[in-house]
């Protein structure tokens, strides 16, 4: 089957991909290009997170895959709904194919995207592909992969691999825009989104007493605990220094406070290598579509400051704070 591609078309694809400003826009455009190709019936992107879990009483670790379809719909709980094909493929190869039909055509292909500082990705294509088409798609995949790696470098923290402050700004704006169209009537009972700033207590002492290398190990381990304790549809970020941010989705007020207390307890009970025990203070507030994203970060920051002033190792909900305390300026975190 002839591809009938021109040099102009190939350059057009390259320009369309390289002009995208972030990973989200890049992936949306890549999927749009793929679905415009006549012999591609459907194209979907997935993010693949690998977590190591140790069974109680055993020294061996178990690799668990968490697969999220792109873009993640944070308004729905689809944790168990993903393409089951992805759980059975060989993630160590660049290309997985269906068995060819009598004409030698493949009904589906899965291209792996590995090597960036973010999660592995996979592109699942359905249609009718011969080897010439797969070679073209493989070259397109390479262009996309290179751009993904560049965006990961810009949008993710080098140490923890979590999305960074720049990514937080874009994601929080997206969540706020959703709630500007869908107003929450009872934020204490309805399942909605919550934003929290998490700050490791007395982290300067860790650096002073053990050195920055062990401080970095604490930050890395802390981020891994976040990945294990929070759900697939929550958004995790490194805010800067020893501060992290979580946008918790699909939770009532009681569920949100309980979730962050569980994480706080998990950190307090964890034995960090060499350093031993550390604790975390957490400031939490509700996400809405009325306040500016910077205002909501400021509310979470004030709740965090109150948690620090109140003895640390605790979760403080901004909405539960007295009005006079809400009006105090924490002045520790720079929001602009």
HELIX and SHEET records of a PDB file:
HELIX    1   1 UNK A    7  UNK A   18  1                                  12    
HELIX    2   2 UNK A   23  UNK A   36  1                                  14    
HELIX    3   3 UNK A   84  UNK A   87  5                                   4    
HELIX    4   4 UNK A  131  UNK A  155  1                                  25    
HELIX    5   5 UNK A  165  UNK A  181  1                                  17    
HELIX    6   6 UNK A  203  UNK A  210  1                                   8    
HELIX    7   7 UNK A  212  UNK A  229  1                                  18    
HELIX    8   8 UNK A  253  UNK A  269  1                                  17    
HELIX    9   9 UNK A  293  UNK A  309  1                                  17    
HELIX   10  10 UNK A  318  UNK A  320  5                                   3    
HELIX   11  11 UNK A  323  UNK A  326  1                                   4    
SHEET    1   A 5 UNK A  61  UNK A  70  0                                        
SHEET    2   A 5 UNK A  40  UNK A  54 -1                                        
SHEET    3   A 5 UNK A 120  UNK A 129 -1                                        
SHEET    4   A 5 UNK A 106  UNK A 113 -1                                        
SHEET    5   A 5 UNK A  95  UNK A  97 -1                                        
SHEET    1   B 5 UNK A 235  UNK A 240  0                                        
SHEET    2   B 5 UNK A 243  UNK A 251 -1                                        
SHEET    3   B 5 UNK A 192  UNK A 200 -1                                        
SHEET    4   B 5 UNK A 280  UNK A 286 -1                                        
SHEET    5   B 5 UNK A 315  UNK A 317  1                                        
END                                                                             
